[in-house]
């Protein structure tokens, strides 16, 4: 049902003017006034602001229709005796929402008013929405422009509606005017070269938009060393996409500080698992890394062998030659073992004169083979060394399904102790070093 409207009648024939007024009242509308000339009509329109004007096309000469339409939007309905009138065609094309042909009856007036008023209501709603959007956008500008956070706003078609100054500074020497109205997807492609992995920046951005995946604190690294933290939020109204909001924060300093802290923590962690004298892992490091290696060995059904190595006569070296020579002997033993068992084998100084080796392999392995490897490396060292180095070795081999570090270490230690006792019983009195096998 058409709502009641406030209407101005502009007609110079008194009888027709009265007829129109009666019909309008019958249809429930309010007649504000009637005018017989164009200038009078313009004056009344300015004063009364009617919802609609019924205007005789013959009175719409010059710019009357345009001036009336200016105040009544497109709600001008012409009244004419003929549709062939050039003035009607011209005015209708430019200013009016429709026309009525004389004589006018109640039904034709009802139908014409319904169409015009409905279009006018829709036009008014559209104008109000546009005005509300402009006000909202202005408020958005007022809120985000002063921020140090880069903000980019796109509509549902991914057309950029706003980019604040911080965003423009972060992504280059740009102005908001250069970005507003452009395609958001094109902006992503234009900016991708700034990032360490350009194709990932593009694909991830498209993934977020396509899936409407809200994300926060996503760190992106740039080729110039900077780091941005990005948030993405889809704008949804009644379940429908209404736009996209991207925010970028420059977190370069935070990420640099974080990297420094991580490096410091890594150095501290390394210090807790590293033997200061030799640079090998210490007992704690051997247990931590050894457990990890053996866990993987059990999963892949690989054999493992642990060797315990002890420097013979270290106490005697310290007592007779001094601790500096004793430290040199320890470093020499570490170097011999490091060369004999390169990575991925694990070599550790457990403390004092004790060392340990862990090897995991898919090949056949034996305790004697590992012992001979140590003896061979020691012999090569002694061929060109300031003093002769001797070491006792004990080794234990595990079943691929039962590789337990504690058990292997205990077995290797026991085997090494037996060999050391054999060496002591066979060494001439007062000899500092030497090796039976070398």
C-alpha positions in Angstrom: 0.0 0.0 0.0 1.3 3.5 -1.0 2.0 5.7 2.0 0.3 9.1 2.3 2.3 11.8 0.5 2.4 15.6 0.7 1.7 16.8 -2.8 1.8 20.2 -4.6 -0.5 20.6 -7.6 0.6 22.9 -10.4 -2.2 23.3 -13.0 -3.6 26.5 -14.6 -7.0 25.0 -15.4 -9.1 25.5 -12.2 -11.5 22.7 -12.9 -8.7 20.2 -13.5 -6.7 21.5 -10.5 -9.8 21.0 -8.3 -10.4 17.5 -9.8 -6.8 16.5 -9.0 -7.1 17.8 -5.4 -10.3 15.8 -4.8 -8.8 12.6 -6.2 -5.6 13.0 -4.1 -7.6 13.6 -1.0 -9.7 10.5 -1.8 -6.6 8.4 -2.1 -5.4 9.6 1.3 -2.8 12.1 0.3 -2.4 15.7 1.5 -2.5 18.5 -0.9 -0.2 21.2 0.4 -1.3 23.8 -2.1 -2.0 24.4 -5.8 -0.2 26.8 -8.1 -1.2 28.2 -11.5 2.3 29.3 -12.7 5.8 27.9 -12.8 7.4 30.7 -10.7 4.7 30.2 -8.0 5.3 26.5 -8.0 9.1 27.0 -7.5 8.4 29.3 -4.6 5.9 26.8 -3.0 8.3 23.9 -3.5 11.1 25.9 -1.6 8.7 26.8 1.2 6.7 23.6 1.7 9.1 20.9 0.5 6.5 18.5 -0.9 7.0 14.8 -1.4 5.8 15.0 -5.0 4.7 17.7 -7.5 2.0 17.2 -10.1 3.1 19.6 -12.8 1.3 20.6 -16.0 3.9 20.2 -18.7 2.8 23.4 -20.4 3.9 25.3 -17.2 7.3 23.6 -17.0 8.9 25.9 -19.5 12.5 27.0 -19.3 14.1 25.7 -16.1 11.0 25.3 -14.0 11.0 21.5 -14.0 14.7 21.4 -13.3 14.4 23.9 -10.3 11.5 21.9 -8.9 13.3 18.6 -9.4 16.3 20.0 -7.6 14.2 20.3 -4.4 12.1 17.2 -4.9 14.7 14.9 -6.2 13.1 12.9 -9.1 9.5 13.1 -7.7 8.0 15.2 -10.4 4.9 13.8 -12.2 3.9 15.6 -15.4 0.3 16.1 -16.4 -0.2 16.4 -20.2 -2.8 16.1 -22.9 -0.6 14.4 -25.4 2.5 12.2 -25.3 3.7 13.8 -28.5 4.5 17.1 -26.9 8.2 17.8 -27.4 8.3 19.7 -24.1 7.0 16.6 -22.3 9.6 14.3 -23.9 12.4 16.7 -23.1 11.4 17.3 -19.5 10.6 13.6 -18.8 14.0 12.6 -20.1 15.8 15.1 -17.9 13.7 15.8 -14.8 10.5 13.8 -14.3 9.7 10.4 -12.9 6.7 9.9 -15.2 3.6 11.5 -16.6 -0.2 11.3 -16.6 -2.4 11.8 -19.7 -5.5 13.9 -19.4 -8.3 13.1 -18.6 -7.2 11.6 -15.3 -9.2 9.1 -13.4 -8.7 7.7 -9.9 -7.1 4.4 -11.0 -4.5 5.9 -13.3 -3.6 8.5 -10.7 -3.3 5.8 -8.0 -1.0 3.6 -10.2 1.2 6.5 -11.3 1.6 7.8 -7.7 2.4 4.3 -6.5 5.2 3.9 -9.0 6.7 7.4 -8.5 6.5 7.2 -4.7 8.0 3.7 -4.6 10.9 4.8 -6.8 11.3 7.9 -4.7 11.3 5.9 -1.5 14.0 3.6 -2.9 16.0 6.6 -4.1 15.7 8.3 -0.8 16.8 5.1 1.0 19.8 4.8 -1.4 20.8 8.4 -0.7 20.5 7.9 3.0 22.6 4.8 2.8 25.2 6.6 0.7 25.2 9.5 3.2 25.5 7.0 6.1 28.4 5.3 4.3 30.2 8.6 3.8 29.8 9.5 7.4 31.0 6.1 8.5 34.0 6.4 6.1 34.7 9.9 7.5 34.6 8.5 11.0 36.9 5.6 9.9 39.4 8.1 8.5 39.3 10.1 11.8 40.0 7.0 13.8 42.7 5.2 11.7 44.5 8.0 10.0 46.4 9.1 13.2 47.4 5.5 14.0 50.9 4.1 13.6 49.3 0.9 12.4 48.9 0.5 8.6 45.3 0.1 7.7 43.8 -0.9 4.3 40.1 -1.2 3.9 38.5 -2.9 0.8 34.8 -3.3 -0.1 33.1 -6.5 -0.9 34.5 -6.3 -4.5 38.0 -5.8 -3.1 38.1 -2.2 -4.3 40.3 -0.2 -1.9 38.1 2.3 0.1 40.8 3.6 2.4 44.5 3.4 3.1 45.8 5.4 6.0 49.1 7.3 6.0 50.9 4.7 8.1 50.1 2.1 5.5 51.4 4.3 2.7 54.6 4.9 4.6 55.1 1.2 5.3 54.7 0.2 1.7 56.6 3.0 0.0 56.4 6.6 -0.9 52.6 6.5 -1.6 49.6 8.7 -1.0 46.1 7.4 -0.1 44.8 8.8 -3.3 47.1 6.4 -5.3 45.5 3.4 -3.6 41.8 4.3 -3.1 39.8 2.9 -6.0 42.4 0.4 -7.0 41.9 -3.4 -6.8 43.1 -4.9 -3.5 44.4 -8.0 -5.4 46.5 -5.7 -7.6 48.0 -4.0 -4.5 49.0 -7.4 -3.1 50.8 -8.2 -6.4 52.5 -4.8 -6.5 53.8 -5.0 -2.9 54.9 -8.7 -3.1 58.4 -7.9 -4.2 59.0 -6.2 -0.8 58.8 -9.6 1.0 61.3 -12.4 1.3 59.0 -14.9 -0.3 56.8 -12.9 -2.8 54.8 -15.8 -4.1 53.9 -16.9 -0.5 52.8 -13.4 0.3 50.4 -13.4 -2.7 49.1 -16.9 -2.2 48.6 -16.5 1.6 46.7 -13.2 1.1 44.4 -14.7 -1.5 43.9 -17.7 0.8 42.7 -15.5 3.6 40.3 -13.6 1.4 38.9 -16.6 -0.4 38.3 -18.6 2.8 37.4 -15.5 4.9 40.0 -16.7 7.4 40.4 -14.2 10.2 44.0 -14.1 11.3 46.0 -12.2 13.9 49.7 -11.5 14.5 51.0 -13.1 11.3 54.6 -12.2 11.0 55.9 -11.3 7.5 59.6 -10.7 6.8 60.8 -8.2 4.2 63.9 -8.2 2.0 65.2 -5.0 3.7 65.3 -6.7 7.1 62.0 -5.3 8.4 59.3 -7.4 9.8 55.5 -6.7 9.7 52.8 -8.3 11.8 49.5 -8.6 9.9 45.9 -9.0 10.9 43.1 -9.8 8.5 39.4 -9.6 9.2 36.5 -10.1 6.7 33.6 -7.7 7.2 30.4 -9.7 7.3 26.9 -8.2 7.4 24.0 -10.7 7.9 26.3 -13.5 6.7 27.3 -11.7 3.5 30.7 -10.4 2.7 30.8 -6.6 3.0 34.5 -6.0 2.8 38.0 -6.7 4.1 40.2 -5.0 6.7 44.0 -5.4 6.7 46.2 -4.1 9.4 50.0 -4.1 9.4 52.3 -3.3 12.3 56.1 -2.7 12.0 57.5 -5.1 14.5 61.1 -5.0 13.2 62.6 -3.9 16.6 60.6 -6.5 18.5 61.7 -9.3 16.1 65.3 -8.2 16.3 65.2 -8.2 20.1 63.5 -11.6 20.0 66.2 -13.0 17.7 68.9 -11.6 20.1 67.1 -13.2 23.0 66.8 -16.5 21.2 70.5 -16.4 20.2 71.4 -15.6 23.8 69.3 -18.4 25.1 70.8 -20.8 22.5 74.3 -19.8 23.6 73.3 -20.3 27.3 71.8 -23.7 26.4 74.9 -24.6 24.4 77.0 -23.6 27.4 75.1 -26.0 29.6 75.7 -29.0 27.3 79.2 -28.1 26.0 82.5 -29.0 27.6 84.5 -25.8 27.9 87.9 -27.4 27.6 87.3 -29.5 24.4 84.2 -28.0 22.8 82.6 -31.4 22.8 79.2 -32.0 24.4 79.3 -32.7 28.1 77.6 -35.5 30.1 74.3 -33.6 30.1 74.5 -32.9 26.4 75.4 -36.6 25.7 72.3 -37.8 27.6 69.9 -35.3 26.0 71.2 -35.7 22.4 71.9 -39.4 22.9 68.3 -40.1 23.9 67.0 -38.3 20.9 69.3 -40.3 18.5 68.5 -43.6 20.1 64.7 -42.9 19.9 65.1 -42.4 16.2 67.2 -45.5 16.0 64.5 -47.6 17.6 61.9 -46.1 15.2 64.0 -47.0 12.1 65.4 -50.3 13.5 69.0 -49.2 13.4 71.8 -50.7 15.5 73.6 -48.5 18.1 77.0 -48.8 19.7 78.2 -46.8 22.7 82.0 -46.6 23.5 83.5 -45.5 26.8 87.0 -44.1 26.4 89.4 -43.3 29.2 92.8 -41.6 29.0 95.4 -43.8 30.6 97.6 -42.2 33.2 96.1 -38.7 33.2 96.6 -38.3 37.0 100.2 -39.2 36.6 100.6 -36.6 33.8 99.0 -34.0 36.0 101.2 -34.9 39.0 104.5 -35.1 37.1 104.1 -32.7 34.2 101.5 -30.2 35.5 97.9 -29.6 34.8 98.6 -27.6 31.6 100.0 -30.8 30.1 97.1 -32.8 31.4 94.7 -30.3 29.7 96.7 -30.8 26.5 96.3 -34.5 26.8 92.5 -34.1 27.2 92.3 -31.8 24.2 94.4 -34.2 22.2 92.1 -37.1 23.1 89.1 -35.0 22.1 90.6 -34.3 18.7 91.5 -37.9 18.1 87.9 -39.0 18.9 86.4 -36.1 16.9 88.4 -37.1 13.8 87.7 -40.8 14.3 83.9 -40.3 14.7 82.8 -37.4 12.7 79.1 -36.3 12.6 76.5 -37.7 12.7 78.4 -39.8 15.4 78.2 -38.1 18.8 81.3 -37.6 20.8 81.3 -36.3 24.4 83.6 -35.6 27.3 81.8 -36.9 30.3 84.3 -35.3 32.8 87.9 -35.7 33.9 89.6 -38.3 31.7 86.3 -40.0 30.5 84.8 -39.7 27.0 81.9 -41.4 25.3 80.9 -42.1 21.7 77.5 -43.0 20.2 77.1 -44.3 16.7 73.9 -45.4 15.0 74.1 -47.3 11.8 72.3 -49.6 9.5 75.5 -51.6 8.8 76.9 -54.4 10.9 78.7 -53.1 13.9 80.8 -54.7 16.7 82.4 -53.5 19.9 85.8 -54.6 18.8 85.4 -52.7 15.5 84.8 -49.4 17.4 87.7 -50.2 19.8 90.1 -50.7 16.8 88.9 -47.5 15.3 89.9 -45.6 18.5 93.3 -47.4 18.6 94.0 -46.7 14.9 93.2 -43.0 15.4 95.4 -42.9 18.5 98.3 -44.5 16.6 98.0 -41.9 13.8 98.1 -39.1 16.4 101.1 -40.6 18.2 103.2 -40.7 15.0 103.6 -37.0 15.1 102.8 -35.8 18.7 104.9 -34.2 21.5 104.0 -37.1 23.8 102.4 -40.5 23.4 98.7 -40.8 24.1 97.1 -44.0 25.4 93.4 -44.7 25.9 91.4 -47.6 27.1 88.2 -48.4 25.3 85.0 -50.3 26.2 82.0 -50.7 23.9 78.5 -52.1 23.9 76.2 -52.8 21.0 72.5 -52.6 21.2 69.6 -54.6 19.7 67.7 -52.3 17.3 64.5 -52.8 19.4 66.1 -52.3 22.8 68.5 -49.3 22.4 68.5 -47.8 25.9 71.2 -45.2 26.5 71.6 -45.9 30.3 72.1 -49.6 29.7 74.5 -49.1 26.9 76.6 -46.6 28.9 76.8 -49.0 31.9 77.8 -51.9 29.7 80.5 -49.9 27.8 81.8 -48.5 31.1 82.2 -52.0 32.6 84.0 -53.2 29.4 86.3 -50.2 29.5 87.1 -50.8 33.2 88.1 -54.4 32.5 90.4 -53.2 29.7 91.9 -50.5 31.9 92.7 -53.0 34.6 94.4 -55.2 32.0 96.5 -52.2 30.8 97.6 -51.3 34.4 98.7 -54.8 35.1 100.8 -54.9 31.9 102.3 -51.4 32.0 106.0 -51.1 33.1 106.4 -49.2 36.4 106.6 -45.4 36.0 105.5 -45.3 32.3 103.3 -42.3 31.6 101.7 -43.4 28.4 101.6 -46.1 25.8 99.2 -48.4 24.0 99.3 -52.1 23.5 97.4 -52.1 20.2 99.0 -49.0 18.6 
